[in-house]
C-alpha cells in the first residue's frame, strides 16, 4: 500500500496507525479485489471503505439498510469536510433528484443508499452516469437467506454490478456463520473473493449467565458493583421506561430509549448518555447501532435474544476500549417458553398475511395494479386501530410480505420541517404590500435562513415561534395559509416508518407467497433459538460457545466467564472438557463409532464426564449422529 491511505487517516481521523486488518482490507480494495471483511462490532469497518473512497477518483456507493446509521455516518463525514450524502425512502423526489445530480456533477465522495432505493429506475439511470470507484455493502449478512436478518432487496445488488462490471465490491459484517460467509460471496457475485476475518475473541470481555428469578434486584447489584456506564436491554418499549424509573428509585442514573420516541428526543437521550450525563441506558434493540462509546463497562440482557448473532452484537458494545468489562445475561426457565411463544407468533398463517395485505391496499387507497415503487408514511398504531388488528400480528405479517418481496418496511425516517419561497422577490414584495400582517413572518424567514428563494431550507418551528413571540400552532397556521396562497411550499417534519410497494398491488386472492422460503426461514429461526437456549443452559466456557458458533472451533477457555471462574455448577470444568474433547476428536477422526464403541475408549469411571462432553459437542454440531454412528464434523 502507498502511504496515501495513512496520510488520509491522519488528516481526517487523527490516527497514526490502522487497527488490525483495516490496512489489509484497504489494500485489497485498492487493488480492485472483491473483498469480504468480518470484523466484530466496534472494529472500525466504515474506515475500510471511506478511505479507499478518498484515495481513488470518483464516488463510493454505500448500501446500508439502517437509515439512522446512514444519516449518522453522513453527518460524521460532513463534520470532517468529506462530501457525503444519503438517499433513502421517505425523502421528497426533488431532494432525491438534487442529491443524484450533486453526485454526478459535484464532488460528492460517498453516497449512502438504502437497498430498495438502489433498485429504482431513477437510481440505475443516474448510477450509470457516475464514476463509481467502489460498492460497499454494509450489514452484508442481510444478503444471505441463511442469515438471521435476511432482506430480499440485498439480493438485487449483484444486478448493479452488471452496469459497472469493473468496480470492486466490499462487503462488511460483524456477524456471520461460516455458511453465511460463503453465501454472501455467492449472492454478491464475487470474482475471486478475498476474505479477511478478525477473530471474534474479546479477551477483556467477561460473558456471564446468571440464573435469577428476581432479575431487577440482581441488575441493581451488578450496576452497583461495576462502576461506569452501561446498557440494559429489555424486551419491549414499556419495560424500558418501567426499568429506568425503577433504577432511579434505587439512586442509579438511568434513561430509556426505543424506536417509538421522536427523533429529537432519541438524539437528546443518546447524547446525554454519550457525554456521561446519564449513566445507564435502558433500551430495546433499537439502541446501539452505529454508537461507538468505548468505555461501556456493563451490558445486561434481561431477556435472551432469539439468536446468538443478535446477542453477540449487543453484548459486544461493552469494553471497546480494551478494559475489563462484563456482558451479563439474566436467565430463568420462563425465558425459554417466552422465546418459543414469540417464535410461533412470528410466523402467522398465509390467510392472516393476506388479510393484512388487503387492509394495506384499503388503508392507502391503492387501486389493484397500482403502487409499484411508491412509498407511504406508515403509522402501525393507527393502522391496527382502524382494522382492529394486534400490532405484533401486523408486524410479523409485514415481515413475511417483505420476505416474499411484495413490500419493504423501513425504520422510522426523520425529515425536519422545511420550506421554500415559490415566488420571485418582486412578487413577494407586492404580496407584502397587500398583506402587511404577514410581513414579520416572511422577513423572519429571510433573516433566519439562507437561500429560501432557491432551495428548501430547514426550519425549526419552535425557534421561529419564540422569535415572533407566538405559539407554534399559530406559526404553522400562517405557514399553511402562505402555502395555500402559493407564496411558499411548507413541508412539516415527519418521523415515521415507510411502507414501500415493490410490486404493483394485486388482489389478496392472487397474492403469491414464497412458501418454501417461508418454511426454510421458520426452520432456521428455530435452530437459532435452540442455539441461544443452549448458550444460556450449557455449562461450558461462554466465549468458546460464541466463537464456535461463528466458526472459530479451536478457541481456548477464556478464563473470565462465569463457567471458567466456577460460578456455575458443573460436573465438568473447562480444562477437563478440553481434555475429553481432544480424546473424542482423536478417536472419531479415525472412524465413526456408536456411543457404546466410543465409551470403550475410556475407563468406566470416566463415562459420566464423556456423556457431558458429548452432549455439548452434539448441541454445537461439532459431532453429528448418522445411522447410529457419531461423526466428527469439524
Steps between C-alpha positions, in 0.01 A plus 500: 500500500616853428522741790196693374239303705703566817526871415120513457451313828714759680344796319133417557493260796813604693636144539864410437436134419228263385326247721564129430380390153396850387817549296472154338138563402575845359794362299278224356234752397754740344634209293150454359420171679152404614540486876304373800588646841381329818570725795326507837282794602723800567785364288507803269330361188396835349864617468556206262283657229520867593877520449503322158218736396729796574813342348339422164338731247124483490229410748437206734146359520421372851199270534357492853160389636504729804385852425602640839849354456531642148405847621742479795789399273421775247489762777826364639671524159364850435639611838845393368441696176460178299220546242238231564126455446223247560188398310236294676127432498279785613709780346324742265557435130657842442753436777585159354539651152726778629715255700553278196597804291756605761650151483531516121610860454631597845779372723308255722732217608258264675133439422304289749200318353242271657479172303144563380602845367797347320264296283277782371512596131611850600797364698608264223485779243702743717754243619605437141595868472723489809867408524456230767824385661355250751175339615501447877229271639453557872319242718581252222346206691164643385574357153490140624179304536684293764572810709294623794406831334441414132371790288393408144596838338863411576477217247466761224837663570678259265284638214660843548839340439390432142482878445851556640682166451852627577409653837603291803263422784577507873257310723513562874334327794554450871306174522516211253515125545723304257208413268392865491857603407485275193146610414591871509776449242271300274204739519719806433665324202852526638779455248782318683395642835745590774371432853646673805380387837599648831461253784185563698691437822454779756764426763389788724129416490359262761184327379280405795170309521323518835185299570287742695131516592527858629673661204446863599670469838789311342532772236526765773764293682708471181474871418605594853798267490621589150562873463478693174240530227280214391219376278202294615306326223131434564238311300256780416450877505284512813760307699778745407312784671397287800855375561657848459257631764581201724873581474431867584326388818816304583707819451658379174506758218304349208290590198303297246512477120292330231399555137158641598651826630527795264837567338588811704436317828699194390793722400489692830492180707783345298719811533443521876613138535797546267614800710456302827218726618291182514673190633270214392293479180207259526395418146360267240727369225430828313789649700865443426540485121780731396566615855870469578533577869826336609457508878181293548584277795178296519239368260212316668236299314183452702371261231667251270510622136376252241838462329863492605575746219280763666635417847864516388450839333321654798729343764800619299417865568678461834873557543601636161785688667662166588440532877330230709124502438199277550217373281241340724195295405242461775317178421221284640297203373209725398724670242514180297119481488479869406742448209302201374171693526645801316632263235153360435353853478774604256358272228135592440278292272482570126139614546604752768772638271247543216261672740763760596603548134135565406473754783816681380337558160191649667705708746702668223202502258715318249332362189568149370786528251642820657760596756817335368801693631285733711582567866257608770532623857375219722363532854459143622301607808243688292488215245429243772235721656326546163484129424486366858824304458760407763821696441730198542295301249511785247875547544569131438267491197687800356833320551364198309379726216849651500663156478285423194604833342159669489589789730782651704441628853770755587600634838371846595611780269553840661472792261512848658247765404602696192367772273580683180373836377337427163460855371757753380626781723286752311189283536571457871534880539163553326336238721630666818365840389154343477537274807712689756391267785738236359791741470672397824469123434638520145783735596587266788534213251748706298686605815523157666573291188718525192398419144123461551436645151718237327457179704323342796640612834452324832290683757455443871147613581578548871791735422288703255202516737717618791658764276154624392353463851212285378407135559626220277139424405444859383823491296402176326160654415680793333736265309204298371313819400803624304524157339137521389573849363788341301753735661704217646508122516502372858586142593432409865751274673431127508644212693321188386586162347434446130319227310637460146307293246760309297236360265169633375211421731313180426186352654564309823369184329776529237774578751785255439715426803825306484394214724831314466690807619242542777553138614881525477507825697277351768719189536823700516348744748417207726858371477630846600266507800624159614862617468419806713334284765797259496733794560305600810464147636832331411770513763803542273709809441265772368762652272577160345131441432463833317825462306412147386165625374687742275739235373795538741513139617849498654455773760619449857301555821489874572572470872273793595138392429270366773574139397878538494492670839292215643192710573279258308462151641632240260627147524753576229731799528639671185843337520352151540261572215793593273678179589195281429422691181851445363488126582154463337625691194803272470284186517224616263743643244623142449149357449131561574388315814180433693478648851568157651810455282622847595458424872727199456785748439459639855518346845151424644543757779541770232175424315293767679748768396506361144118528487516868610765578238301315231181694583676829439677383184168376357320824598764703320495284186867411548388136506203368305316168509451312175354149485571453870865604464675806642686708240747784570393775256758774551 
